[in-house]
């Protein structure tokens, strides 16, 4: 993850399965990995995108990072449950 920080600007695209098969441990691990990458692998100027899919698909966010506070806002939007 630390190596990602040195590549800038970059675009990171996260695709989240939010169907019923992701209950419990799978969702928790996917969420934790995404949050770690957002916190430690991104810098201002990087574009981050998160899509979810299950019965359909949705764009949760598609933003270019400006500061650390924006990262916290995006982390709050990472899905917590299917």
N, C-alpha and C positions, 0 to 999 in steps of 0.2 A: 504494500500500500504506500509506503513512504516513497518508493520510486515513481509513483504516479505524480506526486507533487512537483517533481522536477520537469515534467512535460507540461508546458503551458503555452498558449491556451489549448485546452482539449475539450472534447465533448464526451461525457459519460452518459450512457443510456442504460437505465435499469428497467427490466421487464419483470413484473411481479405476477405470479399465479395466485389469484385470490379465490380460486374455486374451493369447494369443500374438501378436496384432497390435501389441502395445505394446513389443516388444523394442527394445533399443538406445536410440537418441536420443529417441524419444517418451517412454519411461519416465523417462529422465534429466531431461528438460525438465519433465515433470509433477511429478516429485519435487522438483526445485529450486524451482519456482513455489510449491508447497505449503509447503515449508520457509520460504521468504521471507515468505509471508503469515503463517505461524504466528509467526515470530520478530519481525517488524516491524509486523504489523497487529493483533496481539491484546494484550489487557490482562487483568489479574485480573478475574474476574466474567464474562468472555466464555465462551460455550459453543462448543466445537469438536467436530465430528463428522466421522468419516471412514468411508465405506463403500467396499468393493471389489466389483467384479462381473467375471465371466468366465463360467465354467460355472455359477456360482451367485452368491450375494452374501453378504457378511459385514460386520458392524459391527466395525471395527478399534478405534475408540474413540468415546466419547460422554461428554465430561467438561466440567465448568465449571472454568476455569483459576483456580488459587489463587495461583500464584507462577511465577517463571522456571524453577525446577528442574523443575516439572511440564511446562513447554513442552519442555524437553530430552528428557524421557521420551517425550512424544508424538511428537516429531520422529524418535526412534529407531524408532517403529512405522510410519512412512510407508513404503509398499512400495518395495523396491529392484529387484524383478524381476517379470516376469509369472509 
